[in-house]
Amino acid sequence: MANDESPTSHQPLVTMAVMDLLDALAASEPAPGGGSAAALAGAVGVSLLIMVAGLQKTKSGTPEEAADLTEASARLRPLREALTALVDQDSDAYAAVVAARRLPRDPARRSRNQNAALGPKDAVTLGDTNAPLSEKNKVRRVSVTEAAAQARREAIHAATVQATDVPMETMRACQQALRGAVVVAANGQRNAASDTGVAVELLLAAVRGAGLNVDANVEGLSDTALVERVRDERRELEEEAEADARRARDLLQHRAG
């Protein structure tokens, strides 16, 4: 959200071929950006955990391990669906912020600018905006301008709240997935330990990356109580994610030893 360039229209990111998606991320457009990349990394990490949980062999081959992995897989699948949707939702949220920032502060001024860009023959007259105003009309013009400015502020606030909540949802989903990673690390097949390890690192990177987007967007909010709640939850989610990642790594290293 550092600039107001308008993202180009595109097909849903998650329906693209891999190279097309990478090209979209590499394009000189502000979206898709880091928020979409974080959600994508999380979705890939969850997919790896589901794969390991679904392998026929478990750590020791016990029914208890198989049951734990089956339960973990069932909890992970909705998280993958959520993260997949968040890939596009992040770009959509950015587009909404751009659209809100481009709303006119003064509709009358905008109409004058539009007419100035046209020839006299094509100019659209929305009242004589250049004619002298009576005191009554001046008051009306001020009221219209203030209403437009207020509507713009409200639209920007709503869009920024959404743009903050989307990466927060990515953090929530990845934090829950890392809890599942602990179960998979404890019970999964030994030969797939590296796959579980990669999943853990992807999910933790996704949490941290999404957190950076939360930090950037929350700066645009003026509601101090909301900002405090967002920052508190963001900090808690990252701390919990880091703790679960450490637990999963320790389990994997113990098994390797």
C-alpha positions in Angstrom: 0.0 0.0 0.0 3.0 2.3 -0.4 1.6 3.8 -3.7 -1.7 4.2 -5.5 -1.0 2.5 -8.7 -4.0 0.5 -9.9 -3.4 -3.2 -10.1 -4.2 -4.6 -13.5 -7.2 -6.9 -13.9 -6.3 -10.6 -13.9 -7.7 -14.0 -13.7 -7.8 -15.5 -10.2 -4.2 -16.0 -9.2 -4.8 -19.5 -7.8 -6.1 -20.7 -11.2 -2.9 -19.7 -13.0 -0.2 -22.1 -14.1 2.9 -21.9 -11.8 5.0 -19.9 -14.3 2.1 -17.5 -15.0 1.7 -16.9 -11.3 5.4 -16.3 -10.8 5.3 -13.9 -13.7 2.4 -12.0 -12.1 4.4 -11.7 -8.9 7.5 -10.5 -10.8 5.5 -8.0 -12.9 6.1 -4.3 -12.4 2.7 -3.9 -10.7 2.0 -3.4 -6.9 -0.3 -6.4 -6.8 -0.1 -9.3 -6.4 2.5 -8.6 -3.8 3.9 -9.8 -0.5 0.5 -10.5 1.1 -0.5 -12.9 -1.7 3.0 -14.5 -1.6 2.7 -15.1 2.1 -0.7 -16.8 1.7 0.7 -18.9 -1.1 3.7 -20.0 1.0 1.3 -21.0 3.8 -0.9 -23.0 1.4 2.2 -24.8 0.0 3.3 -25.6 3.6 0.0 -27.0 4.6 -0.1 -29.1 1.5 3.2 -30.7 2.4 1.9 -31.5 5.9 -1.3 -33.1 4.4 1.0 -35.2 2.2 3.1 -36.5 5.0 0.0 -37.1 7.2 -1.5 -39.2 4.4 1.5 -41.5 3.8 0.8 -45.2 4.6 3.7 -45.5 7.0 3.9 -43.6 10.3 6.8 -43.1 12.6 6.4 -46.4 14.4 3.5 -47.9 12.5 1.1 -47.8 15.5 -2.7 -47.2 15.2 -2.4 -44.3 17.6 0.0 -42.5 15.3 -2.2 -43.2 12.2 -5.2 -41.8 14.1 -3.4 -38.7 15.2 -2.2 -38.0 11.6 -5.7 -38.6 10.2 -7.1 -36.1 12.7 -4.4 -33.6 11.9 -5.0 -33.9 8.1 -8.7 -33.3 8.7 -7.9 -30.1 10.5 -5.3 -29.0 8.0 -7.5 -29.3 4.9 -9.8 -26.3 5.7 -6.7 -24.2 6.5 -5.3 -24.9 3.0 -8.6 -23.9 1.5 -8.6 -20.7 3.5 -5.0 -19.8 2.6 -5.7 -20.5 -1.1 -8.6 -18.1 -1.1 -6.4 -15.5 0.8 -4.0 -15.4 -2.1 -6.5 -13.5 -4.2 -8.2 -11.8 -1.3 -5.0 -9.9 -0.5 -4.8 -8.5 -4.0 -8.5 -7.6 -4.0 -8.1 -5.8 -0.7 -5.3 -3.8 -2.1 -7.4 -2.8 -5.1 -10.2 -1.7 -2.8 -7.8 0.6 -1.0 -6.6 2.1 -4.2 -10.2 2.7 -5.4 -11.2 4.3 -2.1 -8.2 6.7 -2.2 -9.2 7.8 -5.7 -12.7 8.9 -4.7 -13.1 12.6 -5.2 -12.9 15.0 -2.2 -14.9 17.6 -4.1 -17.3 16.3 -6.9 -17.7 19.9 -8.3 -14.0 20.3 -8.7 -13.8 16.9 -10.3 -16.5 17.9 -12.8 -14.5 21.0 -13.6 -11.4 19.1 -14.2 -13.2 16.6 -16.4 -14.7 19.4 -18.5 -11.3 21.1 -18.8 -9.9 17.9 -20.3 -12.6 17.9 -22.9 -13.2 20.3 -25.8 -16.0 22.9 -25.5 -18.2 20.9 -27.7 -17.9 17.7 -25.6 -17.9 19.3 -22.1 -20.6 18.1 -19.7 -22.4 20.8 -17.8 -23.3 19.7 -14.2 -24.6 23.1 -13.2 -22.6 26.2 -13.9 -19.7 25.5 -11.6 -17.9 28.6 -12.7 -20.8 31.0 -12.1 -20.8 33.3 -9.1 -22.4 31.6 -6.1 -25.0 33.0 -3.8 -24.5 32.6 -0.1 -27.1 29.9 -0.1 -25.4 28.0 -2.9 -22.0 28.4 -1.2 -23.3 26.7 1.9 -24.8 23.9 -0.2 -21.5 23.5 -2.1 -19.5 23.3 1.2 -22.0 20.7 2.5 -21.6 18.6 -0.7 -17.8 18.9 -0.4 -17.8 17.9 3.2 -20.1 15.0 2.6 -17.9 13.7 -0.3 -14.8 14.1 1.9 -16.4 12.2 4.7 -17.6 9.4 2.4 -14.0 9.2 1.0 -12.6 8.9 4.5 -15.1 6.2 5.5 -14.4 4.2 2.3 -10.6 4.4 2.9 -11.1 3.3 6.5 -13.3 0.3 5.6 -10.9 -0.7 2.8 -7.8 -0.4 5.1 -9.5 -2.4 7.8 -10.1 -5.2 5.3 -6.6 -4.9 3.9 -5.3 -5.3 7.5 -7.6 -8.2 8.3 -6.7 -10.3 5.2 -3.0 -10.8 6.2 -4.2 -11.3 9.8 -6.3 -14.1 8.5 -3.2 -15.5 6.8 -1.4 -15.4 10.2 -4.2 -17.1 12.0 -4.4 -19.9 9.5 -0.7 -20.5 9.4 -0.5 -20.4 13.2 -3.1 -23.1 13.4 -1.3 -25.1 10.7 1.9 -25.0 12.7 0.0 -26.6 15.6 -0.8 -29.4 13.1 2.9 -29.5 12.1 3.8 -30.5 15.6 1.5 -33.5 15.4 2.9 -34.5 11.9 6.5 -34.0 13.2 5.8 -36.3 16.1 4.0 -39.1 14.2 4.9 -38.8 10.5 7.1 -41.1 8.5 10.8 -40.7 9.3 11.8 -40.6 5.6 9.4 -37.6 5.1 11.0 -35.6 7.9 12.6 -33.1 5.5 9.1 -32.5 3.9 7.7 -31.7 7.3 10.7 -29.5 8.0 10.1 -27.5 4.8 6.5 -27.1 5.6 7.4 -25.7 9.0 9.7 -23.2 7.5 7.2 -22.1 4.8 4.5 -21.6 7.4 6.7 -19.6 9.7 7.9 -17.5 6.8 4.2 -17.0 5.9 3.3 -15.9 9.4 6.2 -13.4 9.5 5.5 -12.1 5.9 1.8 -11.6 6.6 2.8 -9.8 9.8 4.8 -7.3 7.8 1.7 -6.6 5.7 -0.4 -6.1 8.9 2.2 -3.7 10.2 2.1 -1.7 6.9 -1.6 -1.5 6.7 -2.4 -0.8 10.3 -0.4 2.4 10.0 -3.3 3.7 7.9 -5.9 3.3 10.7 -6.8 6.2 13.0 -8.9 4.1 15.4 -6.4 3.7 18.2 -8.3 1.0 20.1 -8.5 -1.1 16.9 -4.8 -0.5 16.2 -3.9 -1.7 19.7 -6.1 -4.9 19.3 -4.6 -5.7 15.9 -1.0 -5.2 17.1 -1.6 -7.3 20.2 -3.1 -10.2 18.2 -0.4 -9.9 15.6 2.3 -10.2 18.2 0.6 -13.2 20.0 0.1 -15.0 16.7 3.8 -14.7 15.7 4.9 -15.7 19.2 2.7 -18.8 19.2 3.8 -19.7 15.7 7.4 -19.4 16.6 6.9 -21.6 19.7 5.1 -24.3 17.6 7.8 -24.2 14.9 10.5 -24.7 17.6 8.5 -27.7 19.0 8.2 -29.2 15.5 11.9 -28.7 14.7 12.9 -30.2 18.0 10.8 -33.3 17.3 12.3 -33.7 13.9 15.9 -33.2 15.1 15.3 -35.7 17.9 14.1 -38.3 15.4 17.0 -37.6 13.2 19.4 -38.2 16.1 
